[in-house]
């Protein structure tokens, strides 16, 4: 690592994770709006299915977030050791996806998933030491 200060490293890691979480939540929401792709394909054919997905603004916003996530990841890996960036990003993604699934997608996140999320938070804490 280029002796990147902890604040800069964790800011990069958090930014990558936030883009991934936003992208995944938006794409999941879009796919719920579109519905079962097998049904869409049966009605509209393969080309029509692709057109339906690509015409959905929520899907496009999610895809944009995922593209930005890729470039943010490249920047982060140029500044932060992979041994810190990869587990940090994965951990934040796991925690963020659980929270986003519950509050934005209104999924039923059970007690076992919240407990697992707390363990992940403990792992992230250990990474900072």
PAZAPA-4460 file (N, C-alpha, C; in steps of 0.05 Angstrom, whole numbers, plus 32768, in hexadecimal, padded with zeros to 4 digits):
% residues 129
    n_x    n_y    n_z   ca_x   ca_y   ca_z    c_x    c_y    c_z   seq   type   mol
   8011   7FE9   8000   8000   8000   8000   8012   8019   8000     1      X     A
   8008   802E   7FF4   8018   8047   7FF3   8015   8057   800C     2      X     A
   8014   8049   8023   800F   8056   803D   7FF8   8069   803D     3      X     A
   7FE2   8060   8031   7FC9   8070   8030   7FBE   8072   804C     4      X     A
   7FB8   808A   8055   7FAD   808D   8070   7F93   807D   8072     5      X     A
   7F8D   8074   808B   7F76   8063   808F   7F5C   8070   8087     6      X     A
   7F59   808A   808B   7F41   8098   8084   7F3C   8097   8066     7      X     A
   7F51   809C   8057   7F4F   809B   8039   7F49   807F   8030     8      X     A
   7F56   806B   803C   7F52   804F   8034   7F35   8047   8039     9      X     A
   7F2B   804D   8051   7F10   8045   8058   7EFB   8055   8049    10      X     A
   7F01   806E   8042   7EEF   807E   8032   7EEC   8071   8016    11      X     A
   7F03   806A   800A   7F02   805C   7FF0   7EF2   8042   7FF2    12      X     A
   7EF7   8032   8006   7EEA   8019   800A   7ECB   801D   800D    13      X     A
   7EC4   8031   801D   7EA7   8036   8022   7E9A   8040   8008    14      X     A
   7EA8   8051   7FF8   7E9D   805B   7FDF   7E98   8044   7FCB    15      X     A
   7EAB   8032   7FC9   7EA7   801B   7FB7   7E8F   800B   7FC0    16      X     A
   7E8E   8006   7FDA   7E77   7FF6   7FE5   7E5D   8004   7FE0    17      X     A
   7E5B   801E   7FE5   7E42   802C   7FE1   7E39   802B   7FC4    18      X     A
   7E4B   802E   7FB2   7E44   802C   7F95   7E39   8010   7F8F    19      X     A
   7E46   7FFB   7F9A   7E3D   7FE0   7F95   7E22   7FDB   7FA1    20      X     A
   7E1E   7FE4   7FBA   7E04   7FE0   7FC7   7DEE   7FEF   7FB7    21      X     A
   7DF3   8008   7FB0   7DDF   8017   7FA0   7DD9   8009   7F86    22      X     A
   7DED   7FFF   7F78   7DE9   7FF1   7F5F   7DD9   7FD8   7F62    23      X     A
   7DE0   7FC8   7F77   7DD1   7FAF   7F7B   7DB4   7FB4   7F83    24      X     A
   7DB0   7FC8   7F94   7D94   7FCE   7F9D   7D84   7FD8   7F85    25      X     A
   7D8F   7FEA   7F75   7D81   7FF4   7F5E   7D7B   7FDF   7F4A    26      X     A
   7D8E   7FCD   7F45   7D89   7FB8   7F31   7D74   7FA4   7F3C    27      X     A
   7D75   7F9E   7F56   7D61   7F8C   7F62   7D45   7F99   7F60    28      X     A
   7D44   7FB3   7F66   7D2A   7FC1   7F64   7D20   7FC1   7F47    29      X     A
   7D32   7FC5   7F34   7D2A   7FC5   7F18   7D1F   7FA9   7F0F    30      X     A
   7D2D   7F95   7F18   7D24   7F7A   7F10   7D09   7F73   7F1D    31      X     A
   7D04   7F7E   7F34   7CE9   7F7A   7F40   7CD4   7F89   7F30    32      X     A
   7CDB   7FA1   7F26   7CC9   7FB0   7F15   7CC3   7FA2   7EFB    33      X     A
   7CD8   7F96   7EEF   7CD5   7F89   7ED5   7CC6   7F6E   7ED8    34      X     A
   7CCC   7F60   7EED   7CBF   7F46   7EF2   7CCF   7F2F   7EE8    35      X     A
   7CC2   7F18   7EE6   7CCF   7EFF   7EDF   7CD9   7F01   7EC2    36      X     A
   7CF3   7EFE   7EBE   7CFF   7F00   7EA3   7CF6   7EEA   7E91    37      X     A
   7CF0   7ED2   7E9C   7CE6   7EBD   7E8B   7CCB   7EC5   7E7F    38      X     A
   7CBA   7ED2   7E8F   7CA0   7EDB   7E85   7CA4   7EF1   7E70    39      X     A
   7CB5   7F04   7E76   7CBB   7F1A   7E63   7CC5   7F0E   7E49    40      X     A
   7CD7   7EFB   7E4B   7CE3   7EEF   7E32   7CCE   7EE0   7E23    41      X     A
   7CBB   7ED2   7E31   7CA6   7EC4   7E23   7C94   7ED7   7E13    42      X     A
   7C90   7EEF   7E1E   7C7F   7F02   7E11   7C8E   7F12   7DFC    43      X     A
   7CA6   7F1C   7E03   7CB4   7F2F   7DF2   7CCB   7F24   7DE3    44      X     A
   7CD3   7F0B   7DE8   7CEA   7EFF   7DDB   7D04   7F09   7DE8    45      X     A
   7D1A   7EFF   7DE0   7D34   7F05   7DEC   7D3B   7F23   7DE7    46      X     A
   7D37   7F2C   7DCF   7D3E   7F48   7DC9   7D2C   7F5B   7DD9    47      X     A
   7D12   7F54   7DDA   7CFF   7F64   7DE9   7D06   7F65   7E07    48      X     A
   7D10   7F4E   7E11   7D18   7F4D   7E2E   7D2F   7F5F   7E33    49      X     A
   7D43   7F5E   7E21   7D5A   7F70   7E24   7D51   7F8D   7E23    50      X     A
   7D40   7F93   7E10   7D35   7FAF   7E0D   7D26   7FB7   7E26    51      X     A
   7D16   7FA5   7E32   7D07   7FAC   7E4A   7D1A   7FB2   7E61    52      X     A
   7D2E   7FA1   7E65   7D41   7FA6   7E7B   7D51   7FBF   7E76    53      X     A
   7D5B   7FC3   7E5F   7D6C   7FDB   7E59   7D5C   7FF5   7E58    54      X     A
   7D42   7FF3   7E55   7D31   800C   7E55   7D28   8014   7E71    55      X     A
   7D2E   8003   7E85   7D26   8009   7EA0   7D39   801D   7EAD    56      X     A
   7D30   8034   7EB5   7D43   8049   7EC0   7D4F   8040   7EDA    57      X     A
   7D41   8030   7EEA   7D4C   8027   7F03   7D63   8013   7EFE    58      X     A
   7D60   8002   7EEA   7D75   7FF0   7EE2   7D8E   8000   7ED8    59      X     A
   7D89   8014   7EC7   7D9F   8024   7EBD   7DAE   8032   7ED3    60      X     A
   7D9F   803D   7EE6   7DAC   804A   7EFD   7DBD   8036   7F0D    61      X     A
   7DB3   801E   7F10   7DC2   8009   7F1E   7DDB   8001   7F0E    62      X     A
   7DD8   7FFE   7EF4   7DEF   7FF7   7EE3   7E04   800D   7EE4    63      X     A
   7DFB   8026   7EE4   7E0E   803D   7EE6   7E1D   803C   7F01    64      X     A
   7E0F   8036   7F16   7E1D   8034   7F30   7E31   801D   7F30    65      X     A
   7E2A   8007   7F23   7E3D   7FF0   7F22   7E55   7FF7   7F11    66      X     A
   7E51   8006   7EFB   7E68   800F   7EEB   7E7A   8022   7EFA    67      X     A
   7E6E   8035   7F08   7E7E   8047   7F19   7E8C   8037   7F2F    68      X     A
   7E7F   8023   7F3A   7E8B   8012   7F4E   7EA5   8005   7F43    69      X     A
   7EA4   7FFC   7F2B   7EBC   7FF0   7F1F   7ED3   8003   7F1E    70      X     A
   7ECE   801B   7F15   7EE4   802F   7F14   7EED   8038   7F2F    71      X     A
   7EDB   803A   7F42   7EE2   8041   7F5E   7EF3   802B   7F6A    72      X     A
   7EEC   8012   7F63   7EFC   7FFB   7F6C   7F19   7FFC   7F61    73      X     A
   7F1B   8003   7F48   7F36   8006   7F3C   7F46   801B   7F4B    74      X     A
   7F3A   8032   7F50   7F47   8047   7F5F   7F4F   803E   7F7B    75      X     A
   7F3D   8031   7F88   7F42   8027   7FA4   7F59   8014   7FA4    76      X     A
   7F59   8001   7F91   7F6F   7FED   7F90   7F8A   7FFA   7F89    77      X     A
   7F8A   8012   7F7E   7FA3   801F   7F78   7FAD   802D   7F91    78      X     A
   7F9C   8030   7FA6   7FA4   803F   7FBE   7FA5   802E   7FD7    79      X     A
   7F96   8018   7FD7   7F92   8008   7FEF   7F9A   7FEB   7FEA    80      X     A
   7FA7   7FDE   7FFD   7FAE   7FC2   7FFB   7F95   7FB1   7FF6    81      X     A
   7F98   7F9E   7FE4   7F82   7F8B   7FDE   7F79   7F7C   7FF7    82      X     A
   7F8D   7F76   8008   7F86   7F67   8021   7F75   7F76   8034    83      X     A
   7F73   7F90   8031   7F61   7FA1   8041   7F48   7FA8   8030    84      X     A
   7F4C   7FAF   8017   7F36   7FB9   8007   7F21   7FA3   8002    85      X     A
   7F2A   7F8B   7FFA   7F17   7F76   7FF3   7F05   7F6E   800A    86      X     A
   7F10   7F68   8022   7EFE   7F61   8038   7EED   7F78   8042    87      X     A
   7EF9   7F90   8041   7EEA   7FA8   8049   7ED2   7FAD   8038    88      X     A
   7ED6   7FAC   801D   7EC0   7FB1   800A   7EAB   7F9B   800D    89      X     A
   7EB4   7F82   800E   7EA1   7F6B   8011   7E91   7F6E   802A    90      X     A
   7E9E   7F75   8040   7E8F   7F78   8059   7E7B   7F8E   8058    91      X     A
   7E83   7FA5   804E   7E70   7FBC   804C   7E59   7FB5   8039    92      X     A
   7E5F   7FA6   8024   7E4A   7F9E   8011   7E36   7F8C   8020    93      X     A
   7E40   7F79   802F   7E2E   7F66   803D   7E1C   7F75   8051    94      X     A
   7E28   7F87   8061   7E18   7F96   8074   7E05   7FA9   8065    95      X     A
   7E0F   7FB7   8052   7DFE   7FCA   8043   7DE8   7FBD   8034    96      X     A
   7DED   7FA5   8029   7DD7   7F97   801B   7DC2   7F8E   802E    97      X     A
   7DC9   7F85   8046   7DB5   7F7D   805A   7DA3   7F95   8061    98      X     A
   7DB0   7FAC   8067   7DA1   7FC4   806E   7D90   7FCD   8057    99      X     A
   7D9B   7FCE   803F   7D8C   7FD8   8028   7D75   7FC5   8021   100      X     A
   7D7A   7FAB   8023   7D65   7F97   801E   7D4D   7F9C   8030   101      X     A
   7D53   7FA1   8049   7D3D   7FA5   805D   7D2F   7FC0   8059   102      X     A
   7D3D   7FD5   8056   7D31   7FF0   8056   7D29   7FFB   803B   103      X     A
   7D37   7FF3   8025   7D30   7FFD   800B   7D20   7FE9   7FFB   104      X     A
   7D26   7FD0   7FFD   7D18   7FBB   7FEE   7D02   7FAE   7FFE   105      X     A
   7D01   7FB5   8018   7CEC   7FAA   802B   7CEC   7F8C   802C   106      X     A
   7D05   7F80   802C   7D07   7F63   802F   7D07   7F5C   804C   107      X     A
   7CFE   7F44   8052   7CFE   7F3A   806D   7D1A   7F2F   8073   108      X     A
   7D2A   7F3F   8081   7D45   7F36   8089   7D43   7F2A   80A5   109      X     A
   7D46   7F10   80A8   7D41   7F03   80C1   7D58   7F07   80D6   110      X     A
   7D53   7EFF   80EE   7D65   7F02   8105   7D81   7EF6   80FF   111      X     A
   7D81   7EDF   80F2   7D9B   7ED2   80EC   7DAC   7EE3   80D9   112      X     A
   7D9F   7EF0   80C6   7DAE   7F01   80B3   7DB9   7F1A   80C1   113      X     A
   7DA9   7F25   80D4   7DB3   7F3C   80E3   7DCA   7F34   80F5   114      X     A
   7DC8   7F1C   8101   7DDE   7F13   8112   7DF8   7F0F   8101   115      X     A
   7DF5   7F04   80EA   7E0C   7F01   80D7   7E17   7F1C   80D0   116      X     A
   7E06   7F2F   80CC   7E0E   7F4B   80C5   7E1F   7F56   80DC   117      X     A
   7E16   7F52   80F5   7E25   7F5B   810C   7E41   7F4E   810D   118      X     A
   7E43   7F35   8107   7E5D   7F27   8106   7E6F   7F34   80F0   119      X     A
   7E63   7F3A   80DA   7E72   7F47   80C4   7E7D   7F62   80CE   120      X     A
   7E6C   7F72   80DC   7E74   7F8B   80E7   7E8C   7F87   80FA   121      X     A
   7E8B   7F72   810A   7EA2   7F6C   811C   7EBB   7F66   810C   122      X     A
   7EB8   7F58   80F5   7ECF   7F52   80E4   7EDB   7F6C   80D8   123      X     A
   7EC9   7F7E   80D0   7ED3   7F98   80C5   7EE2   7FA7   80DB   124      X     A
   7ED7   7FA7   80F3   7EE5   7FB4   810A   7F01   7FA8   810E   125      X     A
   7F03   7F8D   810C   7F1D   7F81   810F   7F30   7F89   80F9   126      X     A
   7F26   7F8D   80E1   7F37   7F96   80CB   7F44   7FB1   80D1   127      X     A
   7F36   7FC2   80E0   7F41   7FDD   80E5   7F57   7FDD   80FA   128      X     A
   7F5B   7FC7   8107   7F6F   7FC6   811D   7F8A   7FBC   8112   129      X     A
***
